[in-house]
Amino acid sequence: MNEDELREAICAHGRLLFGRGFSVGSAGNISVRLPDGYLITPTNSCLGRLEPGRISKLDPDFRHVSGDKPSKEVFMHRAFLTARPETGAVVHLHSTHATAISCLAAPGETAPVPPLTPYFVMRIGRALPVLPYYRPGDAGMEAAIAEAARDCRAVLLANHGPVVSGKSLDDAVYAAEELEEAARLALMLRGQPARQLSPAQIEDLLQTFG
Ligand code: 13P
């Protein structure tokens, strides 16, 4: 996809995420890698009403070059985009169920959402580290996320929400959606003897689709 198509795609995904309540108000942000820098949603923008021409463009050193003022969470996106060279896009949401789990799980946990379904495992992988709480926009989160991102496609920020990467924008959005649904299932089945995927089934999924 060229830059114009990616701008349109960010707006289309934003509309769909917002439409299903996966982001509310001005919460959430999306970034995409370009050959000559990055696109990121503007700060205080509503994902449901993004405009392609107003999306912020950053140079390869993450300096703002055009469009509206970038998201204050640029550090969180930069952590994934630099620590995982295969990352083409990053999605951060405050989606309700994943955020609920971010309030229940202890920082340091690596599997706060159980492996109940194949698509969660295929999209998110084996581990989802829970990182400590950081104030939104706190540059201090960058090092912690970058360290986790070397081995993981996504992290959960305590009392805040998920940050999910993917090779493409579609991959990152689909993974964020699977995480939200897996978190919803986990909460729905909490305290019940739900069957989880076995280590062999997880291994088979990662070998086949990973
Ligand atoms: P921005 O409006 O700066 O993108 O921040 C929204 C958000 O999700 C904070 O975590």
py3Dmol code that shows the C-alpha trace and the ligand (Angstrom):
import py3Dmol

protein = """\
ATOM      1  CA  MET A   1       0.000   0.000   0.000  1.00  0.00           C
ATOM      2  CA  ASN A   2       1.259   3.497  -0.746  1.00  0.00           C
ATOM      3  CA  GLU A   3       1.069   6.325   1.787  1.00  0.00           C
ATOM      4  CA  ASP A   4      -2.319   7.611   0.609  1.00  0.00           C
ATOM      5  CA  GLU A   5      -3.803   4.120   0.803  1.00  0.00           C
ATOM      6  CA  LEU A   6      -2.355   3.641   4.293  1.00  0.00           C
ATOM      7  CA  ARG A   7      -3.861   6.951   5.432  1.00  0.00           C
ATOM      8  CA  GLU A   8      -7.264   5.763   4.173  1.00  0.00           C
ATOM      9  CA  ALA A   9      -6.759   2.353   5.785  1.00  0.00           C
ATOM     10  CA  ILE A  10      -5.935   3.904   9.188  1.00  0.00           C
ATOM     11  CA  CYS A  11      -9.177   5.919   8.997  1.00  0.00           C
ATOM     12  CA  ALA A  12     -11.206   2.868   7.919  1.00  0.00           C
ATOM     13  CA  HIS A  13      -9.846   0.700  10.744  1.00  0.00           C
ATOM     14  CA  GLY A  14     -10.320   3.546  13.226  1.00  0.00           C
ATOM     15  CA  ARG A  15     -13.979   3.871  12.208  1.00  0.00           C
ATOM     16  CA  LEU A  16     -14.570   0.127  12.618  1.00  0.00           C
ATOM     17  CA  LEU A  17     -12.795  -0.070  15.985  1.00  0.00           C
ATOM     18  CA  PHE A  18     -14.696   2.945  17.284  1.00  0.00           C
ATOM     19  CA  GLY A  19     -17.991   1.663  15.863  1.00  0.00           C
ATOM     20  CA  ARG A  20     -17.729  -1.526  17.897  1.00  0.00           C
ATOM     21  CA  GLY A  21     -16.797   0.303  21.088  1.00  0.00           C
ATOM     22  CA  PHE A  22     -13.166  -0.872  21.070  1.00  0.00           C
ATOM     23  CA  SER A  23     -12.221   2.769  21.597  1.00  0.00           C
ATOM     24  CA  VAL A  24     -14.281   5.608  23.027  1.00  0.00           C
ATOM     25  CA  GLY A  25     -13.827   9.374  23.110  1.00  0.00           C
ATOM     26  CA  SER A  26     -10.286  10.213  22.005  1.00  0.00           C
ATOM     27  CA  ALA A  27      -8.731   7.008  23.370  1.00  0.00           C
ATOM     28  CA  GLY A  28      -6.437   4.839  21.312  1.00  0.00           C
ATOM     29  CA  ASN A  29      -3.874   5.476  18.612  1.00  0.00           C
ATOM     30  CA  ILE A  30      -2.541   3.753  15.506  1.00  0.00           C
ATOM     31  CA  SER A  31       0.860   3.998  13.801  1.00  0.00           C
ATOM     32  CA  VAL A  32       2.218   2.622  10.531  1.00  0.00           C
ATOM     33  CA  ARG A  33       5.768   2.356   9.189  1.00  0.00           C
ATOM     34  CA  LEU A  34       6.496   4.054   5.846  1.00  0.00           C
ATOM     35  CA  PRO A  35       9.594   3.860   3.655  1.00  0.00           C
ATOM     36  CA  ASP A  36      10.447   7.450   4.703  1.00  0.00           C
ATOM     37  CA  GLY A  37       9.123   7.597   8.278  1.00  0.00           C
ATOM     38  CA  TYR A  38       5.882   6.856  10.065  1.00  0.00           C
ATOM     39  CA  LEU A  39       2.212   7.814  10.197  1.00  0.00           C
ATOM     40  CA  ILE A  40       0.511   8.140  13.592  1.00  0.00           C
ATOM     41  CA  THR A  41      -2.932   9.293  14.616  1.00  0.00           C
ATOM     42  CA  PRO A  42      -3.057  12.838  16.025  1.00  0.00           C
ATOM     43  CA  THR A  43      -3.306  13.457  19.759  1.00  0.00           C
ATOM     44  CA  ASN A  44      -6.843  13.915  21.062  1.00  0.00           C
ATOM     45  CA  SER A  45      -8.345  12.605  17.844  1.00  0.00           C
ATOM     46  CA  CYS A  46     -11.370  10.314  17.828  1.00  0.00           C
ATOM     47  CA  LEU A  47     -10.576   7.042  16.026  1.00  0.00           C
ATOM     48  CA  GLY A  48     -14.111   7.113  14.610  1.00  0.00           C
ATOM     49  CA  ARG A  49     -13.622  10.446  12.847  1.00  0.00           C
ATOM     50  CA  LEU A  50     -10.050  10.492  11.553  1.00  0.00           C
ATOM     51  CA  GLU A  51      -9.253  12.452   8.384  1.00  0.00           C
ATOM     52  CA  PRO A  52      -6.552  11.065   6.054  1.00  0.00           C
ATOM     53  CA  GLY A  53      -4.936  14.456   5.408  1.00  0.00           C
ATOM     54  CA  ARG A  54      -4.673  15.319   9.119  1.00  0.00           C
ATOM     55  CA  ILE A  55      -2.859  12.151  10.222  1.00  0.00           C
ATOM     56  CA  SER A  56       0.578  13.066  11.632  1.00  0.00           C
ATOM     57  CA  LYS A  57       3.643  12.201   9.614  1.00  0.00           C
ATOM     58  CA  LEU A  58       6.972  11.595  11.388  1.00  0.00           C
ATOM     59  CA  ASP A  59      10.433  11.356   9.842  1.00  0.00           C
ATOM     60  CA  PRO A  60      12.631   8.252  10.390  1.00  0.00           C
ATOM     61  CA  ASP A  61      13.792   9.806  13.714  1.00  0.00           C
ATOM     62  CA  PHE A  62      10.168  10.208  14.843  1.00  0.00           C
ATOM     63  CA  ARG A  63      10.203  14.020  14.418  1.00  0.00           C
ATOM     64  CA  HIS A  64       6.901  15.579  13.431  1.00  0.00           C
ATOM     65  CA  VAL A  65       6.983  16.731   9.816  1.00  0.00           C
ATOM     66  CA  SER A  66       3.349  17.263   8.774  1.00  0.00           C
ATOM     67  CA  GLY A  67      -0.289  16.855   9.753  1.00  0.00           C
ATOM     68  CA  ASP A  68      -1.796  17.501  13.183  1.00  0.00           C
ATOM     69  CA  LYS A  69       0.194  17.187  16.433  1.00  0.00           C
ATOM     70  CA  PRO A  70       1.086  13.476  16.919  1.00  0.00           C
ATOM     71  CA  SER A  71      -0.259  11.196  19.633  1.00  0.00           C
ATOM     72  CA  LYS A  72       1.396  11.679  23.008  1.00  0.00           C
ATOM     73  CA  GLU A  73       1.948   7.891  22.957  1.00  0.00           C
ATOM     74  CA  VAL A  74       4.587   8.126  20.241  1.00  0.00           C
ATOM     75  CA  PHE A  75       7.084   6.547  22.702  1.00  0.00           C
ATOM     76  CA  MET A  76       4.953   3.432  23.035  1.00  0.00           C
ATOM     77  CA  HIS A  77       4.768   3.080  19.252  1.00  0.00           C
ATOM     78  CA  ARG A  78       8.460   3.858  18.782  1.00  0.00           C
ATOM     79  CA  ALA A  79       9.333   1.104  21.263  1.00  0.00           C
ATOM     80  CA  PHE A  80       7.698  -1.563  19.074  1.00  0.00           C
ATOM     81  CA  LEU A  81       8.704  -0.056  15.729  1.00  0.00           C
ATOM     82  CA  THR A  82      12.371   0.074  16.702  1.00  0.00           C
ATOM     83  CA  ALA A  83      12.680  -3.083  18.859  1.00  0.00           C
ATOM     84  CA  ARG A  84      10.843  -5.300  16.341  1.00  0.00           C
ATOM     85  CA  PRO A  85      12.109  -4.558  12.832  1.00  0.00           C
ATOM     86  CA  GLU A  86       9.365  -6.719  11.298  1.00  0.00           C
ATOM     87  CA  THR A  87       6.695  -4.466  12.826  1.00  0.00           C
ATOM     88  CA  GLY A  88       4.734  -2.546  10.204  1.00  0.00           C
ATOM     89  CA  ALA A  89       2.037  -1.131  12.477  1.00  0.00           C
ATOM     90  CA  VAL A  90       1.096  -0.664  16.144  1.00  0.00           C
ATOM     91  CA  VAL A  91      -2.359  -0.323  17.690  1.00  0.00           C
ATOM     92  CA  HIS A  92      -3.040   0.928  21.209  1.00  0.00           C
ATOM     93  CA  LEU A  93      -6.572   0.667  22.604  1.00  0.00           C
ATOM     94  CA  HIS A  94      -8.367   1.076  25.915  1.00  0.00           C
ATOM     95  CA  SER A  95     -10.740  -1.712  24.869  1.00  0.00           C
ATOM     96  CA  THR A  96     -12.854  -2.653  27.867  1.00  0.00           C
ATOM     97  CA  HIS A  97     -12.081  -6.330  28.489  1.00  0.00           C
ATOM     98  CA  ALA A  98      -8.354  -6.198  27.807  1.00  0.00           C
ATOM     99  CA  THR A  99      -8.191  -3.139  30.049  1.00  0.00           C
ATOM    100  CA  ALA A 100     -10.167  -4.959  32.764  1.00  0.00           C
ATOM    101  CA  ILE A 101      -7.547  -7.709  32.695  1.00  0.00           C
ATOM    102  CA  SER A 102      -4.819  -5.050  32.856  1.00  0.00           C
ATOM    103  CA  CYS A 103      -6.361  -4.014  36.191  1.00  0.00           C
ATOM    104  CA  LEU A 104      -6.539  -7.603  37.526  1.00  0.00           C
ATOM    105  CA  ALA A 105      -3.152  -8.954  36.420  1.00  0.00           C
ATOM    106  CA  ALA A 106       0.049  -8.221  38.297  1.00  0.00           C
ATOM    107  CA  PRO A 107       2.923  -6.497  36.501  1.00  0.00           C
ATOM    108  CA  GLY A 108       5.390  -9.229  35.611  1.00  0.00           C
ATOM    109  CA  GLU A 109       2.748 -11.758  34.595  1.00  0.00           C
ATOM    110  CA  THR A 110       3.298 -13.113  31.100  1.00  0.00           C
ATOM    111  CA  ALA A 111       0.017 -14.903  30.394  1.00  0.00           C
ATOM    112  CA  PRO A 112      -2.803 -12.793  31.851  1.00  0.00           C
ATOM    113  CA  VAL A 113      -5.193 -14.040  29.141  1.00  0.00           C
ATOM    114  CA  PRO A 114      -5.443 -17.857  28.993  1.00  0.00           C
ATOM    115  CA  PRO A 115      -5.011 -19.665  25.652  1.00  0.00           C
ATOM    116  CA  LEU A 116      -8.669 -20.547  25.120  1.00  0.00           C
ATOM    117  CA  THR A 117      -8.913 -20.162  21.335  1.00  0.00           C
ATOM    118  CA  PRO A 118      -6.596 -20.676  18.353  1.00  0.00           C
ATOM    119  CA  TYR A 119      -6.901 -17.180  16.877  1.00  0.00           C
ATOM    120  CA  PHE A 120      -5.764 -15.553  20.110  1.00  0.00           C
ATOM    121  CA  VAL A 121      -2.657 -17.758  20.112  1.00  0.00           C
ATOM    122  CA  MET A 122      -2.063 -17.266  16.371  1.00  0.00           C
ATOM    123  CA  ARG A 123      -2.352 -13.475  16.526  1.00  0.00           C
ATOM    124  CA  ILE A 124      -0.798 -12.655  19.909  1.00  0.00           C
ATOM    125  CA  GLY A 125       1.579 -15.588  20.397  1.00  0.00           C
ATOM    126  CA  ARG A 126       2.719 -17.327  23.529  1.00  0.00           C
ATOM    127  CA  ALA A 127       3.268 -14.383  25.872  1.00  0.00           C
ATOM    128  CA  LEU A 128       1.535 -11.118  26.709  1.00  0.00           C
ATOM    129  CA  PRO A 129       3.719  -9.405  29.345  1.00  0.00           C
ATOM    130  CA  VAL A 130       1.988  -7.152  31.848  1.00  0.00           C
ATOM    131  CA  LEU A 131       4.062  -3.994  32.312  1.00  0.00           C
ATOM    132  CA  PRO A 132       3.807  -1.563  35.237  1.00  0.00           C
ATOM    133  CA  TYR A 133       1.487   1.421  35.169  1.00  0.00           C
ATOM    134  CA  TYR A 134       2.779   4.542  33.389  1.00  0.00           C
ATOM    135  CA  ARG A 135       0.992   7.860  33.050  1.00  0.00           C
ATOM    136  CA  PRO A 136      -0.293   8.228  29.446  1.00  0.00           C
ATOM    137  CA  GLY A 137       2.436   9.840  27.373  1.00  0.00           C
ATOM    138  CA  ASP A 138       5.178   9.020  29.923  1.00  0.00           C
ATOM    139  CA  ALA A 139       8.415   8.521  27.958  1.00  0.00           C
ATOM    140  CA  GLY A 140       9.538   6.175  30.739  1.00  0.00           C
ATOM    141  CA  MET A 141       7.431   3.383  29.262  1.00  0.00           C
ATOM    142  CA  GLU A 142       9.556   3.204  26.113  1.00  0.00           C
ATOM    143  CA  ALA A 143      12.456   1.182  27.550  1.00  0.00           C
ATOM    144  CA  ALA A 144      10.146  -1.289  29.308  1.00  0.00           C
ATOM    145  CA  ILE A 145       8.053  -1.824  26.177  1.00  0.00           C
ATOM    146  CA  ALA A 146      11.104  -2.102  23.923  1.00  0.00           C
ATOM    147  CA  GLU A 147      12.596  -4.806  26.140  1.00  0.00           C
ATOM    148  CA  ALA A 148       9.378  -6.832  26.128  1.00  0.00           C
ATOM    149  CA  ALA A 149       8.854  -6.216  22.400  1.00  0.00           C
ATOM    150  CA  ARG A 150      12.043  -8.056  21.500  1.00  0.00           C
ATOM    151  CA  ASP A 151      10.266 -11.359  22.281  1.00  0.00           C
ATOM    152  CA  CYS A 152       6.566 -10.457  22.158  1.00  0.00           C
ATOM    153  CA  ARG A 153       4.095  -8.999  19.689  1.00  0.00           C
ATOM    154  CA  ALA A 154       1.952  -7.303  22.323  1.00  0.00           C
ATOM    155  CA  VAL A 155       2.030  -6.035  25.895  1.00  0.00           C
ATOM    156  CA  LEU A 156      -0.593  -5.049  28.441  1.00  0.00           C
ATOM    157  CA  LEU A 157       0.037  -1.816  30.344  1.00  0.00           C
ATOM    158  CA  ALA A 158      -1.272  -2.099  33.910  1.00  0.00           C
ATOM    159  CA  ASN A 159      -4.468  -0.109  34.497  1.00  0.00           C
ATOM    160  CA  HIS A 160      -4.271   1.284  30.979  1.00  0.00           C
ATOM    161  CA  GLY A 161      -4.643  -1.196  28.124  1.00  0.00           C
ATOM    162  CA  PRO A 162      -3.089  -3.203  25.303  1.00  0.00           C
ATOM    163  CA  VAL A 163      -0.346  -2.236  22.834  1.00  0.00           C
ATOM    164  CA  VAL A 164      -0.306  -4.620  19.880  1.00  0.00           C
ATOM    165  CA  SER A 165       2.058  -4.839  16.909  1.00  0.00           C
ATOM    166  CA  GLY A 166       1.755  -6.568  13.547  1.00  0.00           C
ATOM    167  CA  LYS A 167       3.631  -6.976  10.306  1.00  0.00           C
ATOM    168  CA  SER A 168       0.963  -4.904   8.553  1.00  0.00           C
ATOM    169  CA  LEU A 169      -1.803  -2.567   9.663  1.00  0.00           C
ATOM    170  CA  ASP A 170      -4.382  -5.327   9.109  1.00  0.00           C
ATOM    171  CA  ASP A 171      -2.306  -7.752  11.207  1.00  0.00           C
ATOM    172  CA  ALA A 172      -1.966  -5.303  14.096  1.00  0.00           C
ATOM    173  CA  VAL A 173      -5.681  -4.444  14.100  1.00  0.00           C
ATOM    174  CA  TYR A 174      -6.753  -8.090  13.829  1.00  0.00           C
ATOM    175  CA  ALA A 175      -4.444  -8.999  16.720  1.00  0.00           C
ATOM    176  CA  ALA A 176      -5.837  -6.176  18.871  1.00  0.00           C
ATOM    177  CA  GLU A 177      -9.369  -7.399  18.093  1.00  0.00           C
ATOM    178  CA  GLU A 178      -8.512 -11.022  18.948  1.00  0.00           C
ATOM    179  CA  LEU A 179      -6.932  -9.887  22.205  1.00  0.00           C
ATOM    180  CA  GLU A 180     -10.046  -7.954  23.167  1.00  0.00           C
ATOM    181  CA  GLU A 181     -12.321 -10.924  22.392  1.00  0.00           C
ATOM    182  CA  ALA A 182     -10.031 -13.375  24.193  1.00  0.00           C
ATOM    183  CA  ALA A 183     -10.050 -11.075  27.225  1.00  0.00           C
ATOM    184  CA  ARG A 184     -13.856 -10.955  27.063  1.00  0.00           C
ATOM    185  CA  LEU A 185     -14.054 -14.767  26.948  1.00  0.00           C
ATOM    186  CA  ALA A 186     -11.577 -15.062  29.807  1.00  0.00           C
ATOM    187  CA  LEU A 187     -13.668 -12.782  31.999  1.00  0.00           C
ATOM    188  CA  MET A 188     -16.899 -14.511  30.956  1.00  0.00           C
ATOM    189  CA  LEU A 189     -15.452 -17.911  31.916  1.00  0.00           C
ATOM    190  CA  ARG A 190     -13.658 -16.779  35.063  1.00  0.00           C
ATOM    191  CA  GLY A 191     -14.130 -19.269  37.885  1.00  0.00           C
ATOM    192  CA  GLN A 192     -15.505 -21.942  35.513  1.00  0.00           C
ATOM    193  CA  PRO A 193     -13.618 -25.066  34.448  1.00  0.00           C
ATOM    194  CA  ALA A 194     -13.005 -23.852  30.887  1.00  0.00           C
ATOM    195  CA  ARG A 195     -10.764 -26.093  28.785  1.00  0.00           C
ATOM    196  CA  GLN A 196      -7.603 -24.351  27.574  1.00  0.00           C
ATOM    197  CA  LEU A 197      -5.556 -25.281  24.524  1.00  0.00           C
ATOM    198  CA  SER A 198      -2.859 -27.783  25.431  1.00  0.00           C
ATOM    199  CA  PRO A 199       0.867 -27.000  25.070  1.00  0.00           C
ATOM    200  CA  ALA A 200       0.935 -29.359  22.051  1.00  0.00           C
ATOM    201  CA  GLN A 201      -2.004 -27.564  20.412  1.00  0.00           C
ATOM    202  CA  ILE A 202      -0.331 -24.189  21.037  1.00  0.00           C
ATOM    203  CA  GLU A 203       2.943 -25.441  19.591  1.00  0.00           C
ATOM    204  CA  ASP A 204       1.118 -26.774  16.517  1.00  0.00           C
ATOM    205  CA  LEU A 205      -0.583 -23.388  15.950  1.00  0.00           C
ATOM    206  CA  LEU A 206       2.662 -21.451  16.297  1.00  0.00           C
ATOM    207  CA  GLN A 207       4.516 -23.843  13.987  1.00  0.00           C
ATOM    208  CA  THR A 208       1.727 -23.701  11.389  1.00  0.00           C
ATOM    209  CA  PHE A 209       0.750 -20.019  11.530  1.00  0.00           C
ATOM    210  CA  GLY A 210       3.443 -18.285  13.582  1.00  0.00           C
TER     211      GLY A 210
END
"""
ligand_1 = """\
10
13P
P -3.516 10.499 22.266
O -4.849 11.206 22.112
O -2.398 11.461 22.545
O -3.250 9.604 21.066
O -3.639 9.557 23.531
C -4.762 8.713 23.644
C -4.466 7.519 24.462
O -4.930 6.452 24.136
C -3.618 7.666 25.659
O -3.219 6.422 26.128
"""
view = py3Dmol.view(width=600, height=400)
view.addModel(protein, "pdb")
view.setStyle({"model": 0}, {"cartoon": {"style": "trace"}})
view.addModel(ligand_1, "xyz")
view.setStyle({"model": 1}, {"stick": {}})
view.zoomTo()
view.show()
